[in-house]
Every structure is written in structure tokens, then in C-alpha cells.
């Protein structure tokens, strides 16, 4: 198991990468600035992952 940081993790490619890494057994943190991202999108990623979402907001 590795600790992995996924930048732009709330966008299309980043969110799919996040899910795939979780399914592979890795510990993953999302870093995102949330520009043009709806709160619902982040909640949907959390629901799909079915795990607590580790998220860092970039400024």
C-alpha cells in the first residue's frame, strides 16, 4: 500500500484515478482548488468511493 496524492482529483480524470487507486488498496488524498467544481461533485466522489474522502483544498 502506498500513500498517493491526486491533484485535480475532483475533475473527471482525477476522480477516476482516485477510485482506481482506492480499489487497488492505496491510501489516497485529493488536492483540488475547487474552481468550477460543484459541492455535489465532491459528494458524489465520496459516495462512489464509499469511504471517508481525504481532501485538501488548494488556494
PDB file with SEQRES, HELIX, SHEET and CRYST1 records, atoms N, CA, C and O in Angstrom:
SEQRES   1 A   59  UNK UNK UNK UNK UNK UNK UNK UNK UNK UNK UNK UNK UNK          
SEQRES   2 A   59  UNK UNK UNK UNK UNK UNK UNK UNK UNK UNK UNK UNK UNK          
SEQRES   3 A   59  UNK UNK UNK UNK UNK UNK UNK UNK UNK UNK UNK UNK UNK          
SEQRES   4 A   59  UNK UNK UNK UNK UNK UNK UNK UNK UNK UNK UNK UNK UNK          
SEQRES   5 A   59  UNK UNK UNK UNK UNK UNK UNK                                  
HELIX    1 AA1 UNK A   12  UNK A   23  1                                  12    
HELIX    2 AA2 UNK A   39  UNK A   49  1                                  11    
SHEET    1 AA1 3 UNK A   3  UNK A   7  0                                        
SHEET    2 AA1 3 UNK A  27  UNK A  32  1                                        
SHEET    3 AA1 3 UNK A  55  UNK A  57  1                                        
CRYST1    1.000    1.000    1.000  90.00  90.00  90.00 P 1           1          
ATOM      1  N   UNK A   1       0.841  -1.177   0.000  1.00  0.00           N  
ATOM      2  CA  UNK A   1       0.000   0.000   0.000  1.00  0.00           C  
ATOM      3  C   UNK A   1       0.885   1.239   0.000  1.00  0.00           C  
ATOM      4  O   UNK A   1       1.867   1.318   0.738  1.00  0.00           O  
ATOM      5  N   UNK A   2       0.523   2.200  -0.837  1.00  0.00           N  
ATOM      6  CA  UNK A   2       1.260   3.454  -0.934  1.00  0.00           C  
ATOM      7  C   UNK A   2       0.342   4.612  -0.575  1.00  0.00           C  
ATOM      8  O   UNK A   2      -0.876   4.517  -0.722  1.00  0.00           O  
ATOM      9  N   UNK A   3       0.933   5.711  -0.100  1.00  0.00           N  
ATOM     10  CA  UNK A   3       0.210   6.961   0.095  1.00  0.00           C  
ATOM     11  C   UNK A   3       0.377   7.774  -1.172  1.00  0.00           C  
ATOM     12  O   UNK A   3       1.502   8.027  -1.603  1.00  0.00           O  
ATOM     13  N   UNK A   4      -0.741   8.191  -1.782  1.00  0.00           N  
ATOM     14  CA  UNK A   4      -0.694   8.868  -3.064  1.00  0.00           C  
ATOM     15  C   UNK A   4      -1.518  10.150  -3.008  1.00  0.00           C  
ATOM     16  O   UNK A   4      -2.616  10.170  -2.451  1.00  0.00           O  
ATOM     17  N   UNK A   5      -0.973  11.223  -3.594  1.00  0.00           N  
ATOM     18  CA  UNK A   5      -1.670  12.493  -3.714  1.00  0.00           C  
ATOM     19  C   UNK A   5      -2.137  12.642  -5.158  1.00  0.00           C  
ATOM     20  O   UNK A   5      -1.337  12.554  -6.090  1.00  0.00           O  
ATOM     21  N   UNK A   6      -3.440  12.870  -5.337  1.00  0.00           N  
ATOM     22  CA  UNK A   6      -4.002  13.072  -6.675  1.00  0.00           C  
ATOM     23  C   UNK A   6      -4.409  14.536  -6.783  1.00  0.00           C  
ATOM     24  O   UNK A   6      -5.317  14.984  -6.083  1.00  0.00           O  
ATOM     25  N   UNK A   7      -3.739  15.286  -7.662  1.00  0.00           N  
ATOM     26  CA  UNK A   7      -4.123  16.672  -7.883  1.00  0.00           C  
ATOM     27  C   UNK A   7      -5.267  16.714  -8.883  1.00  0.00           C  
ATOM     28  O   UNK A   7      -5.394  15.839  -9.739  1.00  0.00           O  
ATOM     29  N   UNK A   8      -6.090  17.733  -8.762  1.00  0.00           N  
ATOM     30  CA  UNK A   8      -7.298  17.867  -9.582  1.00  0.00           C  
ATOM     31  C   UNK A   8      -8.176  16.626  -9.455  1.00  0.00           C  
ATOM     32  O   UNK A   8      -8.755  16.153 -10.433  1.00  0.00           O  
ATOM     33  N   UNK A   9      -8.262  16.118  -8.251  1.00  0.00           N  
ATOM     34  CA  UNK A   9      -8.970  14.874  -8.003  1.00  0.00           C  
ATOM     35  C   UNK A   9     -10.475  14.962  -8.055  1.00  0.00           C  
ATOM     36  O   UNK A   9     -11.145  13.930  -8.019  1.00  0.00           O  
ATOM     37  N   UNK A  10     -11.036  16.160  -8.140  1.00  0.00           N  
ATOM     38  CA  UNK A  10     -12.490  16.288  -8.230  1.00  0.00           C  
ATOM     39  C   UNK A  10     -12.937  16.482  -9.673  1.00  0.00           C  
ATOM     40  O   UNK A  10     -14.116  16.731  -9.927  1.00  0.00           O  
ATOM     41  N   UNK A  11     -12.037  16.375 -10.592  1.00  0.00           N  
ATOM     42  CA  UNK A  11     -12.369  16.504 -12.009  1.00  0.00           C  
ATOM     43  C   UNK A  11     -12.483  15.103 -12.614  1.00  0.00           C  
ATOM     44  O   UNK A  11     -12.282  14.109 -11.915  1.00  0.00           O  
ATOM     45  N   UNK A  12     -12.798  15.020 -13.879  1.00  0.00           N  
ATOM     46  CA  UNK A  12     -13.111  13.728 -14.498  1.00  0.00           C  
ATOM     47  C   UNK A  12     -11.967  12.719 -14.370  1.00  0.00           C  
ATOM     48  O   UNK A  12     -12.155  11.650 -13.789  1.00  0.00           O  
ATOM     49  N   UNK A  13     -10.812  13.035 -14.894  1.00  0.00           N  
ATOM     50  CA  UNK A  13      -9.702  12.071 -14.852  1.00  0.00           C  
ATOM     51  C   UNK A  13      -9.205  11.830 -13.433  1.00  0.00           C  
ATOM     52  O   UNK A  13      -8.917  10.695 -13.051  1.00  0.00           O  
ATOM     53  N   UNK A  14      -9.107  12.899 -12.658  1.00  0.00           N  
ATOM     54  CA  UNK A  14      -8.627  12.761 -11.290  1.00  0.00           C  
ATOM     55  C   UNK A  14      -9.527  11.906 -10.429  1.00  0.00           C  
ATOM     56  O   UNK A  14      -9.046  11.100  -9.632  1.00  0.00           O  
ATOM     57  N   UNK A  15     -10.835  12.073 -10.581  1.00  0.00           N  
ATOM     58  CA  UNK A  15     -11.764  11.288  -9.763  1.00  0.00           C  
ATOM     59  C   UNK A  15     -11.726   9.807 -10.143  1.00  0.00           C  
ATOM     60  O   UNK A  15     -11.819   8.940  -9.274  1.00  0.00           O  
ATOM     61  N   UNK A  16     -11.591   9.520 -11.436  1.00  0.00           N  
ATOM     62  CA  UNK A  16     -11.492   8.123 -11.857  1.00  0.00           C  
ATOM     63  C   UNK A  16     -10.177   7.499 -11.385  1.00  0.00           C  
ATOM     64  O   UNK A  16     -10.138   6.328 -11.007  1.00  0.00           O  
ATOM     65  N   UNK A  17      -9.113   8.282 -11.409  1.00  0.00           N  
ATOM     66  CA  UNK A  17      -7.823   7.811 -10.897  1.00  0.00           C  
ATOM     67  C   UNK A  17      -7.918   7.541  -9.403  1.00  0.00           C  
ATOM     68  O   UNK A  17      -7.406   6.533  -8.916  1.00  0.00           O  
ATOM     69  N   UNK A  18      -8.571   8.439  -8.679  1.00  0.00           N  
ATOM     70  CA  UNK A  18      -8.770   8.290  -7.239  1.00  0.00           C  
ATOM     71  C   UNK A  18      -9.480   6.975  -6.909  1.00  0.00           C  
ATOM     72  O   UNK A  18      -9.038   6.224  -6.040  1.00  0.00           O  
ATOM     73  N   UNK A  19     -10.570   6.708  -7.603  1.00  0.00           N  
ATOM     74  CA  UNK A  19     -11.336   5.483  -7.356  1.00  0.00           C  
ATOM     75  C   UNK A  19     -10.495   4.244  -7.672  1.00  0.00           C  
ATOM     76  O   UNK A  19     -10.495   3.286  -6.899  1.00  0.00           O  
ATOM     77  N   UNK A  20      -9.785   4.254  -8.790  1.00  0.00           N  
ATOM     78  CA  UNK A  20      -8.960   3.102  -9.179  1.00  0.00           C  
ATOM     79  C   UNK A  20      -7.858   2.844  -8.163  1.00  0.00           C  
ATOM     80  O   UNK A  20      -7.564   1.693  -7.841  1.00  0.00           O  
ATOM     81  N   UNK A  21      -7.249   3.906  -7.659  1.00  0.00           N  
ATOM     82  CA  UNK A  21      -6.187   3.738  -6.659  1.00  0.00           C  
ATOM     83  C   UNK A  21      -6.743   3.201  -5.346  1.00  0.00           C  
ATOM     84  O   UNK A  21      -6.110   2.363  -4.705  1.00  0.00           O  
ATOM     85  N   UNK A  22      -7.918   3.677  -4.941  1.00  0.00           N  
ATOM     86  CA  UNK A  22      -8.554   3.142  -3.730  1.00  0.00           C  
ATOM     87  C   UNK A  22      -8.853   1.656  -3.893  1.00  0.00           C  
ATOM     88  O   UNK A  22      -8.603   0.862  -2.986  1.00  0.00           O  
ATOM     89  N   UNK A  23      -9.388   1.288  -5.054  1.00  0.00           N  
ATOM     90  CA  UNK A  23      -9.718  -0.114  -5.299  1.00  0.00           C  
ATOM     91  C   UNK A  23      -8.476  -0.995  -5.319  1.00  0.00           C  
ATOM     92  O   UNK A  23      -8.557  -2.191  -5.036  1.00  0.00           O  
ATOM     93  N   UNK A  24      -7.324  -0.410  -5.652  1.00  0.00           N  
ATOM     94  CA  UNK A  24      -6.064  -1.150  -5.645  1.00  0.00           C  
ATOM     95  C   UNK A  24      -5.461  -1.227  -4.245  1.00  0.00           C  
ATOM     96  O   UNK A  24      -4.415  -1.846  -4.053  1.00  0.00           O  
ATOM     97  N   UNK A  25      -6.120  -0.599  -3.266  1.00  0.00           N  
ATOM     98  CA  UNK A  25      -5.680  -0.716  -1.883  1.00  0.00           C  
ATOM     99  C   UNK A  25      -4.771   0.395  -1.391  1.00  0.00           C  
ATOM    100  O   UNK A  25      -4.187   0.275  -0.314  1.00  0.00           O  
ATOM    101  N   UNK A  26      -4.637   1.461  -2.143  1.00  0.00           N  
ATOM    102  CA  UNK A  26      -3.765   2.562  -1.749  1.00  0.00           C  
ATOM    103  C   UNK A  26      -4.506   3.576  -0.892  1.00  0.00           C  
ATOM    104  O   UNK A  26      -5.734   3.657  -0.928  1.00  0.00           O  
ATOM    105  N   UNK A  27      -3.751   4.343  -0.126  1.00  0.00           N  
ATOM    106  CA  UNK A  27      -4.286   5.458   0.636  1.00  0.00           C  
ATOM    107  C   UNK A  27      -4.126   6.698  -0.224  1.00  0.00           C  
ATOM    108  O   UNK A  27      -3.015   7.033  -0.635  1.00  0.00           O  
ATOM    109  N   UNK A  28      -5.246   7.392  -0.502  1.00  0.00           N  
ATOM    110  CA  UNK A  28      -5.229   8.469  -1.485  1.00  0.00           C  
ATOM    111  C   UNK A  28      -5.794   9.753  -0.878  1.00  0.00           C  
ATOM    112  O   UNK A  28      -6.804   9.735  -0.175  1.00  0.00           O  
ATOM    113  N   UNK A  29      -5.123  10.861  -1.166  1.00  0.00           N  
ATOM    114  CA  UNK A  29      -5.588  12.187  -0.780  1.00  0.00           C  
ATOM    115  C   UNK A  29      -5.821  12.987  -2.055  1.00  0.00           C  
ATOM    116  O   UNK A  29      -5.001  12.957  -2.973  1.00  0.00           O  
ATOM    117  N   UNK A  30      -6.942  13.702  -2.108  1.00  0.00           N  
ATOM    118  CA  UNK A  30      -7.255  14.562  -3.246  1.00  0.00           C  
ATOM    119  C   UNK A  30      -6.835  15.989  -2.911  1.00  0.00           C  
ATOM    120  O   UNK A  30      -7.143  16.495  -1.832  1.00  0.00           O  
ATOM    121  N   UNK A  31      -6.129  16.637  -3.843  1.00  0.00           N  
ATOM    122  CA  UNK A  31      -5.812  18.056  -3.743  1.00  0.00           C  
ATOM    123  C   UNK A  31      -6.516  18.764  -4.900  1.00  0.00           C  
ATOM    124  O   UNK A  31      -6.346  18.396  -6.062  1.00  0.00           O  
ATOM    125  N   UNK A  32      -7.298  19.771  -4.570  1.00  0.00           N  
ATOM    126  CA  UNK A  32      -8.129  20.422  -5.592  1.00  0.00           C  
ATOM    127  C   UNK A  32      -8.356  21.874  -5.197  1.00  0.00           C  
ATOM    128  O   UNK A  32      -8.508  22.171  -4.012  1.00  0.00           O  
ATOM    129  N   UNK A  33      -8.381  22.781  -6.162  1.00  0.00           N  
ATOM    130  CA  UNK A  33      -8.662  24.177  -5.859  1.00  0.00           C  
ATOM    131  C   UNK A  33     -10.148  24.512  -5.953  1.00  0.00           C  
ATOM    132  O   UNK A  33     -10.550  25.617  -5.588  1.00  0.00           O  
ATOM    133  N   UNK A  34     -10.950  23.607  -6.422  1.00  0.00           N  
ATOM    134  CA  UNK A  34     -12.403  23.706  -6.484  1.00  0.00           C  
ATOM    135  C   UNK A  34     -12.923  24.800  -7.406  1.00  0.00           C  
ATOM    136  O   UNK A  34     -14.090  25.177  -7.302  1.00  0.00           O  
ATOM    137  N   UNK A  35     -12.098  25.317  -8.300  1.00  0.00           N  
ATOM    138  CA  UNK A  35     -12.620  26.287  -9.265  1.00  0.00           C  
ATOM    139  C   UNK A  35     -13.494  25.527 -10.264  1.00  0.00           C  
ATOM    140  O   UNK A  35     -13.071  24.521 -10.834  1.00  0.00           O  
ATOM    141  N   UNK A  36     -14.681  26.006 -10.463  1.00  0.00           N  
ATOM    142  CA  UNK A  36     -15.661  25.403 -11.380  1.00  0.00           C  
ATOM    143  C   UNK A  36     -16.090  23.988 -10.966  1.00  0.00           C  
ATOM    144  O   UNK A  36     -16.515  23.203 -11.813  1.00  0.00           O  
ATOM    145  N   UNK A  37     -15.984  23.664  -9.700  1.00  0.00           N  
ATOM    146  CA  UNK A  37     -16.414  22.358  -9.190  1.00  0.00           C  
ATOM    147  C   UNK A  37     -17.591  22.579  -8.234  1.00  0.00           C  
ATOM    148  O   UNK A  37     -17.507  23.409  -7.328  1.00  0.00           O  
ATOM    149  N   UNK A  38     -18.664  21.853  -8.431  1.00  0.00           N  
ATOM    150  CA  UNK A  38     -19.819  21.940  -7.546  1.00  0.00           C  
ATOM    151  C   UNK A  38     -19.599  21.055  -6.322  1.00  0.00           C  
ATOM    152  O   UNK A  38     -18.921  20.030  -6.401  1.00  0.00           O  
ATOM    153  N   UNK A  39     -20.176  21.457  -5.191  1.00  0.00           N  
ATOM    154  CA  UNK A  39     -20.083  20.645  -3.975  1.00  0.00           C  
ATOM    155  C   UNK A  39     -20.655  19.253  -4.196  1.00  0.00           C  
ATOM    156  O   UNK A  39     -20.184  18.276  -3.613  1.00  0.00           O  
ATOM    157  N   UNK A  40     -21.683  19.170  -5.051  1.00  0.00           N  
ATOM    158  CA  UNK A  40     -22.306  17.874  -5.317  1.00  0.00           C  
ATOM    159  C   UNK A  40     -21.314  16.903  -5.956  1.00  0.00           C  
ATOM    160  O   UNK A  40     -21.383  15.696  -5.723  1.00  0.00           O  
ATOM    161  N   UNK A  41     -20.406  17.425  -6.752  1.00  0.00           N  
ATOM    162  CA  UNK A  41     -19.415  16.575  -7.412  1.00  0.00           C  
ATOM    163  C   UNK A  41     -18.522  15.893  -6.378  1.00  0.00           C  
ATOM    164  O   UNK A  41     -18.249  14.696  -6.476  1.00  0.00           O  
ATOM    165  N   UNK A  42     -18.075  16.653  -5.398  1.00  0.00           N  
ATOM    166  CA  UNK A  42     -17.221  16.092  -4.345  1.00  0.00           C  
ATOM    167  C   UNK A  42     -18.001  15.044  -3.552  1.00  0.00           C  
ATOM    168  O   UNK A  42     -17.455  13.994  -3.211  1.00  0.00           O  
ATOM    169  N   UNK A  43     -19.258  15.318  -3.258  1.00  0.00           N  
ATOM    170  CA  UNK A  43     -20.076  14.362  -2.514  1.00  0.00           C  
ATOM    171  C   UNK A  43     -20.324  13.089  -3.324  1.00  0.00           C  
ATOM    172  O   UNK A  43     -20.371  11.998  -2.755  1.00  0.00           O  
ATOM    173  N   UNK A  44     -20.482  13.211  -4.630  1.00  0.00           N  
ATOM    174  CA  UNK A  44     -20.663  12.035  -5.482  1.00  0.00           C  
ATOM    175  C   UNK A  44     -19.415  11.160  -5.490  1.00  0.00           C  
ATOM    176  O   UNK A  44     -19.516   9.934  -5.463  1.00  0.00           O  
ATOM    177  N   UNK A  45     -18.246  11.778  -5.526  1.00  0.00           N  
ATOM    178  CA  UNK A  45     -16.997  11.012  -5.481  1.00  0.00           C  
ATOM    179  C   UNK A  45     -16.911  10.253  -4.163  1.00  0.00           C  
ATOM    180  O   UNK A  45     -16.535   9.081  -4.137  1.00  0.00           O  
ATOM    181  N   UNK A  46     -17.260  10.925  -3.071  1.00  0.00           N  
ATOM    182  CA  UNK A  46     -17.249  10.276  -1.759  1.00  0.00           C  
ATOM    183  C   UNK A  46     -18.205   9.092  -1.720  1.00  0.00           C  
ATOM    184  O   UNK A  46     -17.871   8.035  -1.184  1.00  0.00           O  
ATOM    185  N   UNK A  47     -19.388   9.269  -2.285  1.00  0.00           N  
ATOM    186  CA  UNK A  47     -20.378   8.193  -2.285  1.00  0.00           C  
ATOM    187  C   UNK A  47     -19.920   7.005  -3.132  1.00  0.00           C  
ATOM    188  O   UNK A  47     -20.115   5.854  -2.742  1.00  0.00           O  
ATOM    189  N   UNK A  48     -19.315   7.279  -4.286  1.00  0.00           N  
ATOM    190  CA  UNK A  48     -18.818   6.205  -5.145  1.00  0.00           C  
ATOM    191  C   UNK A  48     -17.695   5.443  -4.459  1.00  0.00           C  
ATOM    192  O   UNK A  48     -17.633   4.215  -4.524  1.00  0.00           O  
ATOM    193  N   UNK A  49     -16.807   6.180  -3.801  1.00  0.00           N  
ATOM    194  CA  UNK A  49     -15.672   5.549  -3.122  1.00  0.00           C  
ATOM    195  C   UNK A  49     -16.136   4.765  -1.901  1.00  0.00           C  
ATOM    196  O   UNK A  49     -15.480   3.811  -1.484  1.00  0.00           O  
ATOM    197  N   UNK A  50     -17.278   5.173  -1.326  1.00  0.00           N  
ATOM    198  CA  UNK A  50     -17.820   4.537  -0.128  1.00  0.00           C  
ATOM    199  C   UNK A  50     -16.799   4.539   1.012  1.00  0.00           C  
ATOM    200  O   UNK A  50     -16.734   3.601   1.806  1.00  0.00           O  
ATOM    201  N   UNK A  51     -16.015   5.598   1.075  1.00  0.00           N  
ATOM    202  CA  UNK A  51     -15.020   5.768   2.139  1.00  0.00           C  
ATOM    203  C   UNK A  51     -14.976   7.239   2.517  1.00  0.00           C  
ATOM    204  O   UNK A  51     -15.481   8.100   1.797  1.00  0.00           O  
ATOM    205  N   UNK A  52     -14.361   7.507   3.660  1.00  0.00           N  
ATOM    206  CA  UNK A  52     -14.144   8.882   4.041  1.00  0.00           C  
ATOM    207  C   UNK A  52     -13.193   9.523   3.026  1.00  0.00           C  
ATOM    208  O   UNK A  52     -12.129   8.982   2.726  1.00  0.00           O  
ATOM    209  N   UNK A  53     -13.591  10.670   2.512  1.00  0.00           N  
ATOM    210  CA  UNK A  53     -12.822  11.357   1.490  1.00  0.00           C  
ATOM    211  C   UNK A  53     -11.731  12.204   2.146  1.00  0.00           C  
ATOM    212  O   UNK A  53     -12.033  13.098   2.936  1.00  0.00           O  
ATOM    213  N   UNK A  54     -10.476  11.929   1.826  1.00  0.00           N  
ATOM    214  CA  UNK A  54      -9.360  12.730   2.300  1.00  0.00           C  
ATOM    215  C   UNK A  54      -9.112  13.802   1.251  1.00  0.00           C  
ATOM    216  O   UNK A  54      -8.737  13.509   0.116  1.00  0.00           O  
ATOM    217  N   UNK A  55      -9.327  15.047   1.651  1.00  0.00           N  
ATOM    218  CA  UNK A  55      -9.387  16.129   0.664  1.00  0.00           C  
ATOM    219  C   UNK A  55      -8.641  17.336   1.195  1.00  0.00           C  
ATOM    220  O   UNK A  55      -8.815  17.719   2.352  1.00  0.00           O  
ATOM    221  N   UNK A  56      -7.808  17.939   0.353  1.00  0.00           N  
ATOM    222  CA  UNK A  56      -7.117  19.180   0.692  1.00  0.00           C  
ATOM    223  C   UNK A  56      -7.489  20.224  -0.346  1.00  0.00           C  
ATOM    224  O   UNK A  56      -7.359  19.989  -1.547  1.00  0.00           O  
ATOM    225  N   UNK A  57      -7.951  21.373   0.117  1.00  0.00           N  
ATOM    226  CA  UNK A  57      -8.321  22.445  -0.803  1.00  0.00           C  
ATOM    227  C   UNK A  57      -7.107  23.323  -1.067  1.00  0.00           C  
ATOM    228  O   UNK A  57      -6.504  23.856  -0.136  1.00  0.00           O  
ATOM    229  N   UNK A  58      -6.753  23.472  -2.334  1.00  0.00           N  
ATOM    230  CA  UNK A  58      -5.653  24.335  -2.733  1.00  0.00           C  
ATOM    231  C   UNK A  58      -6.180  25.729  -2.963  1.00  0.00           C  
ATOM    232  O   UNK A  58      -7.288  25.902  -3.472  1.00  0.00           O  
ATOM    233  N   UNK A  59      -5.410  26.712  -2.598  1.00  0.00           N  
ATOM    234  CA  UNK A  59      -5.798  28.111  -2.813  1.00  0.00           C  
ATOM    235  C   UNK A  59      -5.048  28.691  -3.972  1.00  0.00           C  
ATOM    236  O   UNK A  59      -5.239  29.860  -4.309  1.00  0.00           O  
TER     237      UNK A  59                                                      
END                                                                             
